[in-house]
Amino acid sequence: MKEIKVEGHPDLIRDLSSKAIVNKNIDEYNTYISISKKREMEKNKINNIESDLSSLKDEIGEIKNLLKNLISS
């Protein structure tokens, strides 16, 4: 891969074959991956909470119907 440094950015290089700009700073990459994983975990946590809440709503609705049936009997 032929590359040249990006002026004014010591960690960036341009790949001359693809014209892509690549960051060679491993610490920044690892930080990005860590933040991305944390966001994904938070998103999954929120989805699980929403799913649990929906299930609880359904169960409360069933309990209300059972209580109404008991009262009217």
C-alpha positions in Angstrom: 0.0 0.0 0.0 1.5 3.3 -1.1 0.7 6.1 1.2 1.5 9.7 2.0 1.0 11.7 5.2 -1.9 14.1 5.5 -0.5 17.6 6.0 -1.3 19.0 9.5 -2.4 15.6 10.9 0.4 13.4 12.1 -1.8 10.3 12.6 -3.5 10.4 9.2 -2.3 9.0 5.9 -3.8 8.8 2.4 -3.8 5.5 0.7 -2.8 6.4 -2.9 -4.5 3.4 -4.5 -7.9 3.9 -2.9 -7.6 7.6 -2.1 -8.9 6.7 1.4 -7.7 8.6 4.5 -6.6 6.2 7.2 -6.0 6.9 10.9 -2.9 5.1 12.1 -3.5 5.9 15.8 -4.3 2.6 17.5 -5.4 4.3 20.8 -8.0 6.4 19.0 -9.3 3.3 17.2 -9.5 1.3 20.4 -11.3 4.2 22.1 -13.8 4.3 19.2 -14.4 0.5 19.4 -14.9 0.8 23.2 -17.4 3.6 22.8 -19.2 1.8 20.0 -19.6 -1.4 22.2 -20.9 0.7 25.1 -23.5 2.3 22.9 -24.6 -1.1 21.6 -24.9 -2.5 25.1 -26.9 0.6 26.2 -29.2 0.2 23.2 -29.7 -3.5 24.0 -30.4 -2.7 27.6 -33.1 -0.2 26.6 -34.6 -2.7 24.2 -34.8 -5.3 27.0 -36.4 -2.8 29.4 -39.0 -1.8 26.7 -39.7 -5.5 26.1 -40.1 -6.2 29.8 -42.4 -3.2 30.2 -44.6 -4.4 27.4 -44.8 -7.8 29.0 -45.8 -6.3 32.3 -48.5 -4.2 30.7 -49.9 -7.3 29.1 -49.8 -9.3 32.3 -51.5 -6.4 34.2 -54.2 -6.3 31.6 -54.8 -10.1 32.0 -55.0 -9.6 35.8 -57.5 -6.8 35.4 -59.7 -9.0 33.2 -59.5 -11.9 35.7 -60.5 -9.6 38.5 -63.4 -8.2 36.5 -64.6 -11.7 35.8 -64.3 -12.7 39.5 -66.3 -9.6 40.5 -69.0 -10.1 38.0 -69.4 -13.8 38.9 
